[in-house]
Amino acid sequence: MLNYLSAELWRMSRRRSSWLGWGLYLFLVLLVGLTLRGNVPWECLLAFRNFMVAGLYAAPPLAGWALGGGDRAENLTNEVSFGLPRTRIYLGKLSAALLVGTALFLLTTAVFFMGALSPAAMLATSGEDRMLAGAELLQSMLLSLPRYVGAVSLAYFLTFTLRPATAGTVLYYLYITMGELTLAAVRVMGLGAVGDFINRLTGAVRPFLLSGAYFVYGTWDPPLTMGNSWLTGAVWLALTTALGLLIFRRRDLR
């Protein structure tokens, strides 16, 4: 498995177009940070928290990078014909996407604050405030990371299993931008027991929405805990991986 993972990471590193795209992304992150230049660390941290939702929209390009883009079908056929277990193929590419995604998450954070924080603003802030801001930043990152893992796993599952792969990308963005908004905001009134059931059902799934760390809808304001975020990421990762493996094992590759 480790050899396959290393090979996948090497293959991803050879795709120059992907490096160019992610380089442009990090440049834009730097520009966003520069717009906050001179603000105190607490204001930069608040802006970064609002910016972190962009990570959910980076999941499909990351999944496509791990899958090999337009060469996906040919690569999978060759690997299966060579005798590689399908479980290793699916998990190896997913692991590569998650590792690179984690590195990209850390790099995004570093580039953002490289642009946002100025030496003058840091000196004007007390040591205690800097430590508190750093602790809040670490907490925000740890709350968001498992949801990013779930998002990448969902995007990977959709682009891996659906044909063409672009259908998976479209479905992912529709779910994030419309599906989760509906699940988070829906309130059924005037339908009696049916409406109460729907409200209870949507209320039960809200804590497990991928966007739950970034948006507050209406009167819904559940306490966001570390345990909830890591459970959310684990649930999304486990469900999408199990479905992906089940479908891939039964699929005929041509």
Buried (B, 14 or more C-beta within 10 A) or exposed (E): EEEBBEEBBEBBEEBEEBEEEBEEBBEEBBEBBBEBEEBBBBBBBBBBBEBBBBBBBBBBBBBBBBBBBEEBBEBBEEBBEEEBBBEBBBBBBBBBBBBBBBEBBEBBBEBBBEBBBBEEBEEEBEEEEBEBBEEBBEEBBEBBBBBBBBBBBBBBBBBBBBEEBEEBBBBBBEBBEEBBBEBBEBEBEEEEEEEEEBBEEBBEEBBBBBBBBBEEBEEBEEEBEEEBBBBBBEEBBEBBBEEBBEBBEEBEEE
